Amino acid sequence: MINLFVSMDDEIIINFAVASDKEGKIYADINKKDLEEMLKDVDCKVEEYTVIFKRPSFGDAVDMVGEIYQTNSQGGININPLADKYQKLVKLVKSWTLKGRDGNILSPTEENIRALNPIVADIITVQLDIETSGILG
């Protein structure tokens, strides 16, 4: 029998690598070896991270879509093109191994998600879109 329902235990695991050069420029890729190869002539440090998400249910999708598309006073719809990625991160993240400046793992709070470097947020959300078949975006 095919399970047609999403369980709270269903997870999506996203692994990725991030590098930073001496000037603080950030690079990211889903594969550490590919990132190291791309940056072989750059003096940088490469670290690997993991983000674990709950698999979105239909109800999650409905809740997130309400945050992405808003009607305006002229009867039209306003769309925030990054809202789907942001909402997926905020509403679906369960845990992560992302560290702050002090080297300690930070909680995956909305405040910390808002503070993510856009390159890091992009590598995470692109992989999440692939894993969820772009359910919202």
JOGIBEL-V572835 format. One line per field, one symbol per residue. phi: phi as a letter, one per 40 degrees, with the letter a starting at -180 (. if undefined). Layout:
phi = ???
//
This chain:
phi = .cccbcccccbbbbbabbbbcccgcbbaacbcccccccbccbcabbbbbbbbbccccdccccccccccbbcbccgcbcbccccccccccccbcbaabcbcdcgccccccccccccdcdccdccccccccccbfgdbb
//
